[in-house]
Amino acid sequence: MSIPGTRRTLRRALGGGAAVLSLALACACGAAQGAQPQALGSPSPAGGTSAGATPSTTPSTAASPTPSTPASAAPGSATSGAAAPSTARPSGPAGSTATPTPAPGRTPSGGGTTAAAPLPAPDAPGTSIVYSTATGGRTVALTFDDGPGPATGQVLDLLARYGAKATFCEIGPQASANPALVQRIRAEGHRLCDHTVHHPQPMHTLPHDRQVYEITAAKDMIVQAGGPGTQVSWFRAPGGDFSADNRQIAADAGLRPLGWTVDTRDWAKPGVDKIVSTAQRELHPGGIILMHDGGGDRSQTVAALAQLLPWLVQQGYTFAFPAV
């Protein structure tokens, strides 16, 4: 190829490249002059999105203005800028959202807690031990254990002479063996107390079922001996050996645990004078005196009661029953 031909070919190539470059620059400049800046994903005037933008799935906050907060909002309220208190229930172990299971027999309440077990009926006997008369004041409750026995009739004669009332805590088989005495006790206005079947000591060491038998069977024997309408109101554990178990058994059987405040220790036969002086020294208004009409020779008890009753009357005491 000649040199003049080569020059013509180079001029044509350069001219064509310049034209292409000029066209590209013109297009770029025109686009820059006609376009307006636009946020990615924001609505276009036509309601669509700008070319090349990715549509957003989150509504624009500009389209829904936030209500203004009243200037009078109370401190700490949800509108005052303070964090609102949490209302979430407490969760279980880490990562768990299960609601805690209520305890058996309890009613679930708000906040994931459980309500207290229902209270017993208002007239249900309590399990606390009685240590005072029902009326209080200058009164005394006389109580006799382990009968009925040979001395019971003599005790009843003395009580009648002074217009005194007493409570008899009876052994079940003794009541069964002396129904006439149980019925006389009732007829003369005295009251009855359950003192078990076998007088076991210490009672609290017995199996639960055995304690149930000792209390409930004795009550049944006393009721049967006393006849229709017989009421047994208290339970006295042998030797005062009360426990949470036997007190609850008694309460379930409709019996109130019965203690004492004056132990004359007449069962040890310390002598008539000693029995009387112990009662006089330890007695306070509203107290409960423990004596015995059964379980052995009770001649000292009968002689001491013959001295104690007039002294009580002289001291202004009246005779009452234990609280129920």
C-alpha positions as CSV (number, residue, x, y, z in Angstrom):
1,M,0.0,0.0,0.0
2,S,1.2,3.5,-0.8
3,I,1.9,6.1,1.9
4,P,-0.9,8.4,0.7
5,G,-3.4,5.5,1.1
6,T,-2.3,4.7,4.6
7,R,-2.8,8.3,5.7
8,R,-6.4,8.3,4.3
9,T,-7.2,5.1,6.3
10,L,-5.9,6.6,9.6
11,R,-7.9,9.8,9.1
12,R,-11.1,7.9,8.6
13,A,-10.5,5.8,11.8
14,L,-9.8,8.8,13.9
15,G,-12.8,10.7,12.6
16,G,-15.1,7.8,13.4
17,G,-13.8,7.4,17.0
18,A,-14.2,11.1,17.6
19,A,-17.8,11.0,16.4
20,V,-18.6,8.1,18.7
21,L,-16.9,9.9,21.6
22,S,-18.8,13.1,20.9
23,L,-22.1,11.2,20.8
24,A,-21.4,9.6,24.2
25,L,-20.5,12.8,25.8
26,A,-23.6,14.5,24.4
27,C,-25.9,11.8,25.8
28,A,-24.2,11.9,29.2
29,C,-24.5,15.6,29.5
30,G,-28.1,15.6,28.5
31,A,-29.0,13.1,31.1
32,A,-27.2,15.0,33.8
33,Q,-29.1,18.2,32.9
34,G,-32.6,16.7,32.8
35,A,-32.4,14.4,35.9
36,Q,-33.3,15.4,39.5
37,P,-31.7,13.8,42.6
38,Q,-34.0,11.2,44.3
39,A,-33.7,9.0,47.4
40,L,-33.4,5.3,46.8
41,G,-36.8,3.8,47.1
42,S,-38.8,7.0,47.7
43,P,-42.1,7.5,45.9
44,S,-41.9,9.3,42.5
45,P,-44.4,11.9,41.7
46,A,-46.3,9.4,39.7
47,G,-46.5,7.0,42.7
48,G,-44.0,4.6,41.4
49,T,-40.3,4.4,42.1
50,S,-37.4,6.0,40.3
51,A,-35.6,4.1,37.6
52,G,-33.0,1.8,39.0
53,A,-34.3,2.0,42.6
54,T,-35.2,-1.0,44.7
55,P,-38.8,-0.7,46.0
56,S,-38.9,-0.6,49.8
57,T,-41.3,-2.8,51.8
58,T,-41.3,-0.4,54.8
59,P,-43.8,2.5,54.6
60,S,-42.2,5.9,54.5
61,T,-42.2,7.7,57.8
62,A,-42.8,10.9,56.0
63,A,-46.2,9.6,54.8
64,S,-47.5,9.1,58.4
65,P,-46.5,12.0,60.7
66,T,-45.9,11.2,64.4
67,P,-48.5,12.7,66.7
68,S,-47.0,15.4,68.9
69,T,-46.6,14.7,72.6
70,P,-48.7,16.9,75.0
71,A,-46.5,19.3,77.0
72,S,-48.5,18.3,80.2
73,A,-47.6,14.6,80.1
74,A,-46.9,13.3,83.6
75,P,-43.3,12.3,84.4
76,G,-42.8,8.6,84.0
77,S,-45.8,8.1,81.7
78,A,-45.6,6.5,78.3
79,T,-45.7,10.0,76.6
80,S,-43.1,11.7,78.8
81,G,-40.1,10.1,77.2
82,A,-39.6,7.7,80.2
83,A,-39.7,4.0,79.5
84,A,-43.0,2.4,80.2
85,P,-43.2,-0.3,82.8
86,S,-42.9,-3.9,81.5
87,T,-46.1,-6.0,81.6
88,A,-44.5,-9.2,80.5
89,R,-45.0,-12.3,82.6
90,P,-41.9,-13.8,84.2
91,S,-40.4,-16.5,82.1
92,G,-39.0,-19.9,83.1
93,P,-35.5,-21.1,82.4
94,A,-33.3,-19.2,79.9
95,G,-34.9,-19.2,76.5
96,S,-38.3,-20.4,77.9
97,T,-41.5,-18.4,77.6
98,A,-43.8,-20.9,79.2
99,T,-46.2,-19.6,81.9
100,P,-45.3,-21.2,85.3
101,T,-47.6,-24.1,86.2
102,P,-49.9,-23.3,89.2
103,A,-49.5,-25.4,92.3
104,P,-52.1,-28.2,92.7
105,G,-55.3,-26.9,94.1
106,R,-54.4,-23.2,93.5
107,T,-55.9,-20.7,91.2
108,P,-53.6,-18.9,88.8
109,S,-53.7,-15.1,89.0
110,G,-52.1,-12.3,87.0
111,G,-48.4,-11.8,86.7
112,G,-47.6,-15.5,86.6
113,T,-48.2,-16.0,90.3
114,T,-50.6,-18.3,92.1
115,A,-53.4,-17.5,94.6
116,A,-53.3,-18.9,98.1
117,A,-55.2,-22.1,98.9
118,P,-58.8,-21.5,99.9
119,L,-59.4,-20.9,103.6
120,P,-61.5,-23.4,105.5
121,A,-65.1,-22.6,106.1
122,P,-65.6,-20.1,108.9
123,D,-67.2,-22.7,111.2
124,A,-64.5,-25.3,110.7
125,P,-62.7,-26.3,113.9
126,G,-59.2,-24.9,114.1
127,T,-56.0,-26.8,114.8
128,S,-54.6,-24.5,117.5
129,I,-54.6,-25.8,121.0
130,V,-57.1,-24.3,123.4
131,Y,-55.6,-22.9,126.6
132,S,-58.5,-20.8,127.9
133,T,-62.2,-20.8,128.7
134,A,-64.7,-19.7,126.0
135,T,-65.7,-16.6,127.9
136,G,-62.5,-15.5,129.6
137,G,-62.8,-13.2,132.7
138,R,-62.9,-14.7,136.1
139,T,-63.9,-18.2,134.9
140,V,-62.3,-21.6,135.2
141,A,-62.7,-24.8,133.1
142,L,-62.5,-28.1,135.1
143,T,-61.4,-31.1,133.0
144,F,-61.2,-34.8,134.0
145,D,-59.3,-37.4,132.0
146,D,-59.2,-41.2,131.5
147,G,-62.7,-42.0,132.5
148,P,-65.4,-42.7,132.9
149,G,-64.5,-44.9,135.9
150,P,-65.4,-45.7,139.5
151,A,-64.7,-42.1,140.7
152,T,-66.8,-40.4,138.0
153,G,-70.0,-40.7,139.9
154,Q,-68.4,-39.1,143.0
155,V,-67.0,-36.3,140.9
156,L,-70.5,-35.6,139.3
157,D,-72.0,-35.5,142.8
158,L,-69.6,-32.8,143.9
159,L,-70.0,-30.8,140.8
160,A,-73.8,-30.8,141.2
161,R,-73.5,-29.6,144.8
162,Y,-71.7,-26.5,143.7
163,G,-73.4,-25.9,140.4
164,A,-70.2,-26.5,138.6
165,K,-69.8,-27.7,135.0
166,A,-66.9,-29.7,133.7
167,T,-65.5,-31.4,130.6
168,F,-64.8,-35.1,130.6
169,C,-62.0,-36.3,128.3
170,E,-62.9,-40.0,127.9
171,I,-61.1,-43.1,126.7
172,G,-63.1,-44.8,124.0
173,P,-63.4,-48.3,125.6
174,Q,-64.1,-46.8,129.0
175,A,-67.1,-44.9,127.5
176,S,-68.3,-48.1,125.9
177,A,-68.1,-50.0,129.2
178,N,-69.9,-47.2,131.2
179,P,-72.7,-45.8,128.9
180,A,-74.8,-44.9,131.9
181,L,-72.1,-42.5,133.2
182,V,-71.6,-41.0,129.7
183,Q,-75.4,-40.3,129.6
184,R,-75.4,-38.9,133.1
185,I,-72.6,-36.5,132.1
186,R,-74.6,-35.3,129.2
187,A,-77.9,-35.1,131.2
188,E,-76.3,-32.9,133.9
189,G,-75.0,-30.3,131.4
190,H,-71.3,-31.3,131.2
191,R,-69.4,-31.8,128.0
192,L,-67.3,-34.5,126.3
193,C,-63.8,-34.7,124.9
194,D,-62.0,-37.4,123.0
195,H,-59.0,-38.9,124.8
196,T,-58.2,-41.7,122.3
197,V,-58.8,-45.5,122.3
198,H,-55.7,-46.8,124.0
199,H,-54.0,-43.7,125.5
200,P,-50.8,-44.2,123.5
201,Q,-47.7,-42.4,124.7
202,P,-45.9,-40.8,122.9
203,M,-48.7,-40.5,120.4
204,H,-46.8,-38.5,117.8
205,T,-44.5,-41.4,117.0
206,L,-47.4,-43.6,115.8
207,P,-48.0,-44.0,112.0
208,H,-50.6,-41.5,110.6
209,D,-53.2,-44.2,110.1
210,R,-52.9,-45.4,113.6
211,Q,-53.4,-41.9,115.0
212,V,-56.5,-41.5,112.8
213,Y,-57.9,-44.7,114.3
214,E,-57.1,-43.6,117.9
215,I,-58.9,-40.3,117.5
216,T,-61.9,-41.2,115.2
217,A,-62.7,-44.6,116.8
218,A,-62.7,-43.1,120.3
219,K,-65.1,-40.4,119.2
220,D,-67.4,-43.0,117.7
221,M,-67.3,-45.0,120.9
222,I,-68.2,-42.0,123.0
223,V,-71.0,-40.9,120.7
224,Q,-72.5,-44.4,120.7
225,A,-72.3,-44.7,124.5
226,G,-73.9,-41.2,125.0
227,G,-76.8,-42.0,122.7
228,P,-78.5,-39.9,120.0
229,G,-77.4,-36.2,119.9
230,T,-74.1,-36.8,121.7
231,Q,-71.6,-34.1,120.9
232,V,-67.9,-34.5,121.3
233,S,-66.2,-31.1,120.9
234,W,-62.5,-31.5,121.8
235,F,-59.5,-33.9,121.5
236,R,-56.9,-34.1,124.2
237,A,-53.7,-36.0,123.3
238,P,-52.4,-38.3,126.0
239,G,-49.8,-36.5,128.0
240,G,-50.4,-33.4,125.9
241,D,-48.4,-35.0,123.1
242,F,-49.9,-32.8,120.4
243,S,-48.3,-32.8,116.9
244,A,-49.3,-31.1,113.6
245,D,-50.5,-34.4,112.4
246,N,-52.8,-35.4,115.2
247,R,-54.1,-31.8,115.6
248,Q,-55.1,-31.9,111.9
249,I,-56.7,-35.3,112.3
250,A,-58.7,-34.0,115.2
251,A,-59.8,-30.9,113.3
252,D,-60.8,-33.0,110.3
253,A,-63.0,-35.0,112.8
254,G,-64.6,-31.8,114.1
255,L,-62.6,-31.7,117.3
256,R,-60.6,-28.8,118.8
257,P,-57.3,-29.7,120.4
258,L,-57.6,-29.1,124.2
259,G,-54.7,-28.3,126.5
260,W,-54.5,-27.1,130.0
261,T,-52.9,-24.3,132.1
262,V,-53.0,-26.0,135.6
263,D,-51.6,-29.6,136.0
264,T,-52.5,-30.8,139.5
265,R,-50.5,-34.0,138.9
266,D,-53.3,-35.8,140.8
267,W,-52.5,-38.9,138.7
268,A,-49.2,-39.2,140.7
269,K,-51.1,-39.3,144.0
270,P,-49.0,-36.6,145.7
271,G,-51.5,-36.1,148.5
272,V,-54.7,-34.1,148.8
273,D,-53.1,-31.0,150.1
274,K,-50.5,-30.9,147.3
275,I,-53.2,-31.3,144.7
276,V,-55.2,-28.4,146.2
277,S,-52.2,-26.1,146.7
278,T,-51.0,-26.6,143.1
279,A,-54.4,-25.7,141.7
280,Q,-54.7,-22.6,143.9
281,R,-51.1,-21.4,143.1
282,E,-51.2,-21.9,139.3
283,L,-54.8,-20.9,138.5
284,H,-55.4,-17.6,136.7
285,P,-58.7,-16.2,135.4
286,G,-59.8,-18.1,132.2
287,G,-57.6,-21.1,133.1
288,I,-58.1,-24.8,132.5
289,I,-57.5,-27.3,135.4
290,L,-56.4,-30.9,134.6
291,M,-57.6,-33.6,136.9
292,H,-58.5,-37.3,136.5
293,D,-61.6,-39.4,137.2
294,G,-60.2,-42.6,135.7
295,G,-57.0,-44.6,135.2
296,G,-56.7,-45.9,138.8
297,D,-57.5,-45.0,142.3
298,R,-58.8,-41.4,142.3
299,S,-59.7,-41.0,146.0
300,Q,-57.2,-38.2,146.4
301,T,-58.7,-36.4,143.4
302,V,-62.2,-36.6,144.9
303,A,-61.1,-35.4,148.3
304,A,-59.1,-32.5,146.7
305,L,-62.1,-31.5,144.5
306,A,-64.2,-31.3,147.7
307,Q,-61.9,-28.6,149.0
308,L,-61.2,-26.9,145.7
309,L,-64.8,-26.3,144.6
310,P,-65.8,-24.1,147.6
311,W,-62.5,-22.2,147.4
312,L,-63.2,-21.4,143.7
313,V,-66.6,-20.1,144.6
314,Q,-65.2,-18.0,147.4
315,Q,-62.7,-16.5,145.1
316,G,-65.4,-15.4,142.7
317,Y,-64.8,-17.9,140.0
318,T,-67.6,-19.1,137.8
319,F,-67.4,-22.4,135.9
320,A,-67.2,-22.4,132.1
321,F,-66.2,-24.6,129.2
322,P,-63.0,-24.4,127.1
323,A,-63.0,-22.4,124.0
324,V,-64.0,-24.2,120.8
